[in-house]
Amino acid sequence: MNDTVITIVAIFLAAILMFIFPLMTIADRNDDISQQALQTVTAEFGNTISLTGKITEEAYDAYVLKISSNSGNVYEVEIECQILDENPAKKVTQVETTKIGENVYFTRYTSQNEELLKQNGEINLKEGDIVTIRVRNTNKTISQLFKKVFYGSESDYSANETSFSTVVKANGQG
């Protein structure tokens, strides 16, 4: 009887070592590759915005399609634009007479940007504006499911999440 129990436990451990751990490793690697691809595509999109000074509806839709088709994951995309509001009515300081006060930024969030894209087809930015793109995976990957089963941890860790910020270098022409 003792030998039978030990044999069953040994077969169970062998199955875990031969099948489950390699599958977990491949799933982790797949998450790493998806993360790298997500960062690359997001950086390309952000650099395009920075160099052209505009966000077009076509470029945004192509970006969302590209990140979704690379890995099969579902992503939540947030685009935040900090618009430079140069206010020439501010007082001049005695130390620096060429500068007219401090520049102030106001923020336009994702829903506002999406509404502008639907209305106008593009968002024109000016030099000095700051654009931040945040992308987060909304579904669970195989790697996350394995970690939940074997490690018992259900964290808010998102397998594929990235952000990219850039300062606009050109004025967008309307």
LOMAR-510615 format. One line per 8 residues: number of its first residue (from 1); their letters; for each residue x, y, z of C-alpha. Coordinates in nm, 2 decimals. Layout:
LOMAR-510615
NUM> a> X Y Z | ...
end
This chain:
LOMAR-510615
1> mndtviti> 0.00 0.00 0.00 | 0.28 0.24 0.09 | 0.45 0.17 -0.25 | 0.13 0.25 -0.44 | 0.09 0.59 -0.27 | 0.45 0.68 -0.33 | 0.42 0.58 -0.69 | 0.11 0.79 -0.74
9> vaiflaai> 0.28 1.09 -0.58 | 0.59 1.04 -0.79 | 0.38 1.02 -1.11 | 0.20 1.34 -1.01 | 0.53 1.53 -0.94 | 0.67 1.40 -1.27 | 0.37 1.53 -1.46 | 0.41 1.87 -1.29
17> lmfifplm> 0.78 1.89 -1.37 | 0.74 1.77 -1.73 | 0.43 1.96 -1.84 | 0.32 2.24 -1.60 | 0.65 2.42 -1.53 | 0.75 2.43 -1.90 | 0.41 2.56 -1.99 | 0.43 2.83 -1.71
25> tiadrndd> 0.77 2.93 -1.84 | 0.65 2.96 -2.20 | 0.34 3.16 -2.08 | 0.58 3.40 -1.89 | 0.79 3.44 -2.19 | 0.49 3.51 -2.41 | 0.39 3.79 -2.16 | 0.74 3.94 -2.19
33> isqqalqt> 0.73 3.94 -2.57 | 0.38 4.10 -2.56 | 0.51 4.36 -2.32 | 0.81 4.44 -2.54 | 0.59 4.47 -2.85 | 0.34 4.69 -2.66 | 0.62 4.93 -2.55 | 0.76 4.95 -2.90
41> vtaefgnt> 0.43 5.03 -3.07 | 0.34 5.28 -2.80 | 0.67 5.46 -2.83 | 0.63 5.48 -3.21 | 0.28 5.62 -3.18 | 0.40 5.88 -2.92 | 0.70 5.98 -3.13 | 0.48 6.03 -3.43
49> isltgkit> 0.26 6.26 -3.22 | 0.56 6.45 -3.09 | 0.71 6.50 -3.44 | 0.39 6.59 -3.62 | 0.21 6.79 -3.35 | -0.12 6.62 -3.41 | -0.32 6.31 -3.32 | -0.53 6.19 -3.61
57> eeaydayv> -0.83 5.95 -3.58 | -0.67 5.72 -3.84 | -0.34 5.70 -3.65 | -0.52 5.64 -3.32 | -0.74 5.37 -3.47 | -0.44 5.20 -3.64 | -0.25 5.21 -3.31 | -0.54 5.05 -3.12
65> lkissnsg> -0.57 4.78 -3.39 | -0.20 4.72 -3.39 | -0.17 4.66 -3.02 | -0.47 4.44 -3.01 | -0.37 4.22 -3.30 | -0.01 4.16 -3.18 | -0.10 3.96 -2.87 | -0.48 3.89 -2.88
73> nvyeveie> -0.52 4.08 -2.55 | -0.77 4.35 -2.48 | -0.62 4.68 -2.39 | -0.75 5.00 -2.23 | -0.58 5.31 -2.38 | -0.57 5.64 -2.21 | -0.43 5.95 -2.38 | -0.38 6.26 -2.16
81> cqildenp> -0.28 6.59 -2.32 | -0.13 6.86 -2.10 | -0.19 7.18 -2.31 | 0.05 7.47 -2.26 | -0.15 7.78 -2.17 | 0.08 8.07 -2.22 | -0.06 8.36 -2.03 | 0.11 8.69 -2.13
89> akkvtqve> -0.09 8.88 -1.87 | 0.12 8.76 -1.58 | 0.36 9.00 -1.41 | 0.73 9.03 -1.52 | 0.98 8.95 -1.24 | 1.26 9.19 -1.17 | 1.52 8.92 -1.21 | 1.43 8.81 -1.56
97> ttkigenv> 1.27 9.08 -1.78 | 1.25 8.87 -2.10 | 1.02 8.60 -1.94 | 0.66 8.69 -1.88 | 0.56 8.48 -1.58 | 0.53 8.11 -1.56 | 0.36 7.88 -1.81 | 0.06 7.69 -1.70
105> yftrytsq> -0.07 7.36 -1.83 | -0.43 7.25 -1.84 | -0.51 6.88 -1.88 | -0.74 6.72 -2.14 | -0.83 6.36 -2.05 | -0.90 6.05 -2.26 | -1.28 6.10 -2.29 | -1.23 6.46 -2.40
113> neellkqn> -0.96 6.36 -2.65 | -1.18 6.09 -2.80 | -1.47 6.33 -2.83 | -1.24 6.58 -3.02 | -1.12 6.30 -3.24 | -1.48 6.20 -3.33 | -1.58 6.56 -3.40 | -1.27 6.70 -3.59
121> geinlkeg> -1.09 6.39 -3.70 | -0.77 6.52 -3.54 | -0.63 6.70 -3.24 | -0.38 6.97 -3.32 | -0.11 7.03 -3.05 | 0.15 7.30 -3.02 | 0.52 7.29 -2.94 | 0.56 7.24 -2.56
129> divtirvr> 0.24 7.04 -2.50 | 0.29 6.71 -2.32 | 0.12 6.39 -2.43 | 0.10 6.08 -2.20 | -0.02 5.75 -2.33 | -0.11 5.47 -2.08 | -0.20 5.12 -2.20 | -0.32 4.85 -1.97
137> ntnktisq> -0.42 4.49 -2.04 | -0.78 4.43 -1.92 | -0.80 4.05 -1.95 | -0.61 3.78 -1.76 | -0.33 3.60 -1.95 | -0.24 3.23 -1.92 | 0.06 3.32 -1.71 | -0.15 3.52 -1.46
145> lfkkvfyg> -0.40 3.23 -1.43 | -0.11 2.98 -1.36 | 0.03 3.22 -1.09 | -0.32 3.24 -0.93 | -0.35 2.86 -0.93 | 0.00 2.76 -0.81 | 0.10 3.06 -0.60 | -0.24 3.15 -0.47
153> sesdysan> -0.18 3.52 -0.54 | -0.44 3.74 -0.70 | -0.26 4.07 -0.74 | -0.35 4.36 -0.95 | -0.04 4.30 -1.15 | -0.11 4.35 -1.52 | 0.10 4.14 -1.75 | 0.11 4.40 -2.02
161> etsfstvv> 0.11 4.76 -1.91 | 0.31 5.05 -2.03 | 0.31 5.43 -2.04 | 0.49 5.68 -2.27 | 0.52 6.05 -2.23 | 0.66 6.30 -2.48 | 0.68 6.67 -2.53 | 0.54 6.79 -2.86
169> kangqg> 0.82 6.93 -3.08 | 0.62 7.07 -3.37 | 0.30 7.27 -3.41 | 0.02 7.08 -3.56 | -0.13 7.24 -3.86 | -0.51 7.24 -3.90
end
